[in-house]
Amino acid sequence: MKYLYIVDFWVPFPSSEYGGLINVIAENDNECHDILRDAEFSYNDAHDHLIMHEVASAPRYELAEEVQSGIVSSFVT
């Protein structure tokens, strides 16, 4: 079973004040974390420990059909 995660994207101050939302399809929190960590706009490695917190608190919705894991869409400023 896979889920659609709606994850807050952020770059903590003082590095930046930018953010947005990233929609990810993943089987579980760990896979979602790995997909976000490896994304082109990836979080700074110094903030890697914060990704799982955002994934765990993200709204998630069970998908009715089997689809490939990955980022579905993103809006990041």
N, C-alpha and C positions, 0 to 999 in steps of 0.2 A: 504494500500500500504506500502511496506517495501523498505528500501534502504540499499545498501552496502556502509558503511563508511570506508574510509582508513585514519586512525588516527595516527598521530605522537605520539610515546611514548617517554617520556623523564623523567629523574630524574635530577632535577636542581643541578648545581654545588653550593655548595661544597659537597653536599650529595653524588653525583656521577656524572659521565660523560657518563652514559650509555643511550642508546635509541634504537629505532627501529620503526616498523610499526605494527599496530594491525588492522585487518579487522573485522568489526562488522556489523551484520545485525540487523537493528532496524527500528521501525516505525517512530521515530522522534529523534530530538536532545536530549530530556530529557531521553528517554529510552536508547539511546546510552551512555549517561553520566552515568546512573545507572549501566549498564552492566560493563563499565570500572571501576567504583568505587568499584564494588563487585568482580572483577577478582582476581584470586589467586596471581598474580604479582602486585596487586593493587598499585595505586599511594599512596604515603604517605598522610595521612589525612591533613597535613599542606598545601598540594598543591591541595586540592580538588577544590578550586575556579578556578584553571587553567584548569581543565579538560574541562569545557564547552567551553572555548575559543578555545581549540584544536578541539573539536567536531564541533563547528560552522564554523571553517575555513577548515575542512576536505573535500576533494573531496567526493561526494556521488553520487551513481548511482541507479536509480530506477530499481527494480527487476521485471522481467516479470511474475514471479509466486510467490505464497504465500509460504514462508518458515519460520521456527522457528527462533525467535530472539536469538542472542548470538554471541560469538566470533567465527569467521570462521577459522581464522589462525592468527598467530602472529610471528614476528621475533623480539626478544628483547635480547639485549646483556647486 
